[in-house]
Amino acid sequence: MTDQTPAQTFNAIVASLIRTAVPGIAGLILGWLVSINVSIPGVSEPALEGVLTFAFGFAYYAAVRLLEKKWPKLG
């Protein structure tokens, strides 16, 4: 374990918050965009939106994690 300065610790916390929030926001936006034009008989809209939000957020996060292997600054 290395000793970090307060600034480095703060930067690490901010980076972790961004990494957590961005996939959720992406999933929320993409799920909403899809849900406004999608109608599946027998499935409630809130349930569909929840599933789409999770699915798109997860897909976004997985894609970024894979791409950052090639381009580390992307992470």
DOTIMAR-322939 format. One record per residue: x, y, z of N, C-alpha, C in turn; residue in one letter. Coordinates in nm, 2 decimals. Example, Ala and Ser with C-alpha at 12.3 -4.5 7.8 and 13.67 -1.06 7.14 Angstrom:
2
+--------+--------+--------+--------+---------+--------+--------+--------+--------+--------+
:  neast : nnorth :    nup : caeast : canorth :   caup :  ceast : cnorth :    cup : residu :
+--------+--------+--------+--------+---------+--------+--------+--------+--------+--------+
:   1.32 :  -0.57 :   0.78 :   1.23 :   -0.45 :   0.78 :   1.32 :  -0.33 :   0.78 :      A :
:   1.28 :  -0.22 :   0.71 :   1.37 :   -0.11 :   0.71 :   1.29 :   0.00 :   0.79 :      S :
+--------+--------+--------+--------+---------+--------+--------+--------+--------+--------+
***
This chain:
75
+--------+--------+--------+--------+---------+--------+--------+--------+--------+--------+
:  neast : nnorth :    nup : caeast : canorth :   caup :  ceast : cnorth :    cup : residu :
+--------+--------+--------+--------+---------+--------+--------+--------+--------+--------+
:   0.08 :  -0.12 :   0.00 :   0.00 :    0.00 :   0.00 :   0.09 :   0.12 :   0.00 :      M :
:   0.05 :   0.22 :  -0.08 :   0.13 :    0.34 :  -0.09 :   0.06 :   0.45 :  -0.01 :      T :
:   0.14 :   0.54 :   0.04 :   0.08 :    0.66 :   0.10 :   0.04 :   0.76 :   0.00 :      D :
:  -0.08 :   0.81 :   0.01 :  -0.13 :    0.91 :  -0.08 :  -0.14 :   1.05 :  -0.01 :      Q :
:  -0.12 :   1.15 :  -0.09 :  -0.15 :    1.28 :  -0.04 :  -0.30 :   1.31 :  -0.03 :      T :
:  -0.34 :   1.40 :   0.05 :  -0.49 :    1.43 :   0.05 :  -0.55 :   1.46 :  -0.08 :      P :
:  -0.47 :   1.53 :  -0.17 :  -0.52 :    1.56 :  -0.30 :  -0.54 :   1.43 :  -0.39 :      A :
:  -0.44 :   1.34 :  -0.37 :  -0.46 :    1.21 :  -0.45 :  -0.57 :   1.13 :  -0.40 :      Q :
:  -0.59 :   1.13 :  -0.27 :  -0.71 :    1.06 :  -0.21 :  -0.84 :   1.12 :  -0.26 :      T :
:  -0.85 :   1.25 :  -0.26 :  -0.97 :    1.32 :  -0.31 :  -0.99 :   1.29 :  -0.45 :      F :
:  -0.89 :   1.30 :  -0.53 :  -0.90 :    1.27 :  -0.68 :  -0.95 :   1.12 :  -0.70 :      N :
:  -0.90 :   1.03 :  -0.62 :  -0.94 :    0.89 :  -0.63 :  -1.08 :   0.87 :  -0.60 :      A :
:  -1.13 :   0.95 :  -0.49 :  -1.27 :    0.94 :  -0.46 :  -1.36 :   1.00 :  -0.57 :      I :
:  -1.32 :   1.11 :  -0.62 :  -1.40 :    1.17 :  -0.72 :  -1.40 :   1.08 :  -0.85 :      V :
:  -1.29 :   1.02 :  -0.88 :  -1.29 :    0.93 :  -1.00 :  -1.38 :   0.81 :  -0.98 :      A :
:  -1.38 :   0.76 :  -0.85 :  -1.47 :    0.64 :  -0.83 :  -1.61 :   0.68 :  -0.83 :      S :
:  -1.65 :   0.80 :  -0.79 :  -1.79 :    0.85 :  -0.79 :  -1.83 :   0.87 :  -0.94 :      L :
:  -1.74 :   0.92 :  -1.02 :  -1.77 :    0.94 :  -1.16 :  -1.79 :   0.80 :  -1.23 :      I :
:  -1.70 :   0.71 :  -1.20 :  -1.71 :    0.57 :  -1.26 :  -1.84 :   0.51 :  -1.22 :      R :
:  -1.90 :   0.54 :  -1.10 :  -2.02 :    0.48 :  -1.06 :  -2.14 :   0.55 :  -1.12 :      T :
:  -2.14 :   0.68 :  -1.12 :  -2.25 :    0.76 :  -1.17 :  -2.27 :   0.75 :  -1.32 :      A :
:  -2.17 :   0.76 :  -1.40 :  -2.18 :    0.77 :  -1.54 :  -2.26 :   0.65 :  -1.60 :      V :
:  -2.22 :   0.53 :  -1.57 :  -2.30 :    0.42 :  -1.63 :  -2.45 :   0.42 :  -1.59 :      P :
:  -2.48 :   0.46 :  -1.47 :  -2.62 :    0.47 :  -1.42 :  -2.69 :   0.58 :  -1.50 :      G :
:  -2.63 :   0.69 :  -1.52 :  -2.69 :    0.80 :  -1.60 :  -2.71 :   0.76 :  -1.74 :      I :
:  -2.61 :   0.69 :  -1.80 :  -2.62 :    0.64 :  -1.94 :  -2.73 :   0.54 :  -1.95 :      A :
:  -2.74 :   0.45 :  -1.86 :  -2.85 :    0.36 :  -1.86 :  -2.99 :   0.42 :  -1.84 :      G :
:  -3.00 :   0.52 :  -1.76 :  -3.12 :    0.59 :  -1.73 :  -3.17 :   0.66 :  -1.86 :      L :
:  -3.07 :   0.73 :  -1.93 :  -3.11 :    0.80 :  -2.05 :  -3.14 :   0.71 :  -2.16 :      I :
:  -3.06 :   0.61 :  -2.18 :  -3.09 :    0.51 :  -2.29 :  -3.22 :   0.43 :  -2.26 :      L :
:  -3.24 :   0.39 :  -2.14 :  -3.36 :    0.32 :  -2.11 :  -3.48 :   0.41 :  -2.13 :      G :
:  -3.47 :   0.53 :  -2.09 :  -3.59 :    0.62 :  -2.11 :  -3.61 :   0.64 :  -2.26 :      W :
:  -3.51 :   0.66 :  -2.34 :  -3.53 :    0.68 :  -2.49 :  -3.59 :   0.56 :  -2.55 :      L :
:  -3.55 :   0.44 :  -2.51 :  -3.61 :    0.32 :  -2.57 :  -3.76 :   0.31 :  -2.52 :      V :
:  -3.78 :   0.33 :  -2.39 :  -3.91 :    0.30 :  -2.33 :  -4.02 :   0.39 :  -2.38 :      S :
:  -3.98 :   0.51 :  -2.43 :  -4.09 :    0.60 :  -2.48 :  -4.15 :   0.55 :  -2.61 :      I :
:  -4.09 :   0.46 :  -2.68 :  -4.14 :    0.40 :  -2.80 :  -4.16 :   0.25 :  -2.80 :      N :
:  -4.15 :   0.19 :  -2.68 :  -4.16 :    0.05 :  -2.67 :  -4.28 :   0.01 :  -2.59 :      V :
:  -4.36 :  -0.08 :  -2.64 :  -4.48 :   -0.13 :  -2.57 :  -4.48 :  -0.28 :  -2.58 :      S :
:  -4.47 :  -0.35 :  -2.47 :  -4.48 :   -0.49 :  -2.46 :  -4.60 :  -0.53 :  -2.39 :      I :
:  -4.69 :  -0.60 :  -2.45 :  -4.82 :   -0.64 :  -2.38 :  -4.79 :  -0.73 :  -2.26 :      P :
:  -4.85 :  -0.70 :  -2.15 :  -4.84 :   -0.77 :  -2.03 :  -4.72 :  -0.73 :  -1.94 :      G :
:  -4.65 :  -0.63 :  -1.98 :  -4.53 :   -0.58 :  -1.90 :  -4.56 :  -0.44 :  -1.87 :      V :
:  -4.55 :  -0.40 :  -1.74 :  -4.58 :   -0.27 :  -1.70 :  -4.46 :  -0.18 :  -1.74 :      S :
:  -4.49 :  -0.05 :  -1.77 :  -4.39 :    0.04 :  -1.81 :  -4.28 :   0.06 :  -1.70 :      E :
:  -4.32 :   0.07 :  -1.57 :  -4.21 :    0.09 :  -1.47 :  -4.12 :  -0.03 :  -1.47 :      P :
:  -4.17 :  -0.15 :  -1.48 :  -4.09 :   -0.27 :  -1.49 :  -3.99 :  -0.27 :  -1.61 :      A :
:  -4.05 :  -0.23 :  -1.72 :  -3.97 :   -0.23 :  -1.84 :  -3.86 :  -0.12 :  -1.83 :      L :
:  -3.89 :  -0.01 :  -1.78 :  -3.79 :    0.10 :  -1.76 :  -3.68 :   0.05 :  -1.67 :      E :
:  -3.72 :  -0.02 :  -1.56 :  -3.62 :   -0.06 :  -1.47 :  -3.52 :  -0.16 :  -1.53 :      G :
:  -3.58 :  -0.25 :  -1.61 :  -3.49 :   -0.35 :  -1.68 :  -3.41 :  -0.29 :  -1.78 :      V :
:  -3.46 :  -0.19 :  -1.86 :  -3.38 :   -0.13 :  -1.96 :  -3.28 :  -0.04 :  -1.90 :      L :
:  -3.31 :   0.03 :  -1.79 :  -3.21 :    0.11 :  -1.72 :  -3.09 :   0.03 :  -1.67 :      T :
:  -3.12 :  -0.09 :  -1.61 :  -3.01 :   -0.17 :  -1.57 :  -2.93 :  -0.23 :  -1.69 :      F :
:  -3.00 :  -0.28 :  -1.79 :  -2.94 :   -0.34 :  -1.90 :  -2.85 :  -0.24 :  -1.97 :      A :
:  -2.89 :  -0.12 :  -2.00 :  -2.81 :   -0.03 :  -2.07 :  -2.70 :   0.02 :  -1.99 :      F :
:  -2.72 :   0.04 :  -1.86 :  -2.61 :    0.09 :  -1.77 :  -2.50 :  -0.02 :  -1.76 :      G :
:  -2.55 :  -0.14 :  -1.75 :  -2.45 :   -0.25 :  -1.74 :  -2.37 :  -0.26 :  -1.88 :      F :
:  -2.44 :  -0.26 :  -1.99 :  -2.38 :   -0.27 :  -2.12 :  -2.28 :  -0.15 :  -2.14 :      A :
:  -2.32 :  -0.03 :  -2.10 :  -2.22 :    0.08 :  -2.11 :  -2.10 :   0.06 :  -2.02 :      Y :
:  -2.12 :   0.02 :  -1.90 :  -2.01 :    0.00 :  -1.81 :  -1.91 :  -0.11 :  -1.86 :      Y :
:  -1.97 :  -0.22 :  -1.91 :  -1.89 :   -0.33 :  -1.96 :  -1.81 :  -0.29 :  -2.09 :      A :
:  -1.88 :  -0.21 :  -2.17 :  -1.81 :   -0.16 :  -2.29 :  -1.69 :  -0.07 :  -2.26 :      A :
:  -1.71 :   0.02 :  -2.16 :  -1.60 :    0.11 :  -2.12 :  -1.49 :   0.04 :  -2.06 :      V :
:  -1.52 :  -0.06 :  -1.97 :  -1.42 :   -0.14 :  -1.91 :  -1.33 :  -0.21 :  -2.01 :      R :
:  -1.40 :  -0.27 :  -2.11 :  -1.33 :   -0.34 :  -2.22 :  -1.24 :  -0.25 :  -2.30 :      L :
:  -1.30 :  -0.13 :  -2.34 :  -1.23 :   -0.03 :  -2.42 :  -1.11 :   0.03 :  -2.34 :      L :
:  -1.12 :   0.04 :  -2.21 :  -1.01 :    0.10 :  -2.14 :  -0.89 :   0.01 :  -2.13 :      E :
:  -0.91 :  -0.12 :  -2.16 :  -0.79 :   -0.21 :  -2.17 :  -0.70 :  -0.16 :  -2.28 :      K :
:  -0.76 :  -0.11 :  -2.39 :  -0.68 :   -0.07 :  -2.51 :  -0.64 :   0.08 :  -2.49 :      K :
:  -0.73 :   0.16 :  -2.44 :  -0.71 :    0.30 :  -2.42 :  -0.73 :   0.34 :  -2.27 :      W :
:  -0.63 :   0.32 :  -2.18 :  -0.65 :    0.34 :  -2.04 :  -0.70 :   0.48 :  -2.00 :      P :
:  -0.68 :   0.58 :  -2.07 :  -0.73 :    0.71 :  -2.04 :  -0.88 :   0.72 :  -2.05 :      K :
:  -0.94 :   0.63 :  -2.12 :  -1.09 :    0.62 :  -2.14 :  -1.15 :   0.60 :  -2.00 :      L :
:  -1.09 :   0.52 :  -1.92 :  -1.14 :    0.49 :  -1.79 :  -1.14 :   0.61 :  -1.69 :      G :
+--------+--------+--------+--------+---------+--------+--------+--------+--------+--------+
***
